[in-house]
Amino acid sequence: MASVFTKIIQGDIPCYKIAEDSNFISFLDINPVKKGHALIVPKVEVDYIFDNTDETLAKMMVFAKKVALAIEKEVVCKRIGIMVVGLEVAHTHMHLIPMDVEKDLSFSNPRVKLSPEEFEDLTNRIRKHI
């Protein structure tokens, strides 16, 4: 059965897409821990990140860097943190989370609520830096 991320990649589920190439897609998390929280997802569905090839992992980090630098231009923060948890969706993915302190990366923090219009505006502002 296709993961929710595969369904997003195939266009069956909408997303707030920031960037895409032949190997990866990035979109805003719809339940963010911080404003600007984005996901990096390989288009090939592999559950565990370390089951990906070395080439995929290297390219994923380069793709993530491009997205992180774009987020930093639109979201005030000290840096972009990276989290790879991978238990909630059986499809490799990386979280890029704007942060000022380490606890900003905690998924136990209250989630940020954004309207669809706020998500669209943020997506468009980040996308222009890609």
N, C-alpha and C positions, 0 to 999 in steps of 0.2 A: 504494500500500500504506500502510495506517495506521501511524503512528509508535507506538512503545511508549507515549508519553504519551497519544495518542489512545485507545489500548487501556485505559489506566488511567482516563481520563475516562469512557469508555463502561462501565467496570466489568468489563471482560474480564480485567484484571490487578489484583490487590489492591494497596493502598498504605496507608501510615500517614498518612491525610488529616488535615491541620490545619484547613484552611478551604476553602470553596467558595462561589462565587456564580454568577450566570448567565454570567459571562465568563471566570472564572479558577478554578484549583484550586491548592492548595498542599499538599505532602506532604513527609515526611522523605525525604532521600536514603538509599537502602538501602546505600550504600557511602560513608559520610560522611568528609570530611576532618577534621571536628570534630563533637563531640556537639552536636546541634541543627541541623545542616546541613539546610536545606530548599530545595525548589524551588518556584518560581512559574511556572505554565504557563498560557498562554491556551488557551481551549477550541477556538478556531479554529486549525487546523493551518497555520501559516505557517513556513517554514524559517528565514529570516534575519530577525533582530529588526527591522532597519530597513526591511523590506518591510511591516511592520504600519502601520496608520493612526496618525496623531498621537493620535487619541482613545484607541485601544487602548494605546499606549505610556504615555500619561498615567494612564489607569485602572490599568494594570499596576503603576505605581510606587506609587499610592495603596494598592492591594491589598497590595503588598509591605511597605509601611510598617506596616500593621496586623499582618501576620504577624511582622515583625521585632520590633516592640515586645512582642508576646506571647512570642517566643522569649527576649528579654532578661529577662523576668520569671522564667524557669525555668532558664536556663543562665547560669552566671557567666562574664562576659566584659566587655571594655571597650566593645565595640560590635559591630554586625552589619555585616560586609562584604558587598558585592554584586559578583558576577562574572557576566558574560555571555560565554560562550565559544561554545557552539552548534555545535560540530563533531561531537560524539559522537552526538547525536540531531537529526535534521532536523526539528525542531519548536521554535520559539522557547521559551526558558526562561531563567530567572534563578536563580542560586544565592544563597541567603542563608546566610552562614557566620559563626558566632560567632568573634570574634577578639580577641586581646590584642596581637599584633604582626602586621605585614604578612605575614610568611612563613606565617602560619596560613592564608592564602588559596591556598597553592600546592597544586596537585593532585598534585605529586610527593611530598608528605608521606605517611608511612604512614597508612593508613586506620584509622578507629576501628571496633572490632568491638563490636556490641551484640546482645544476644539478642532474640528476638521479644518477650519480656516487657518488656525495657528499652525497645524501640521503642514498644510500646503505652503504657507508663507515661509516657514523655516526650511522646508525641502527646497523650494525655489531659490532661497538666499544661499543655501549651502551649495546647491548644484551649480551655481554660476562660477564657483571657484574650482570646479573640477576640470 
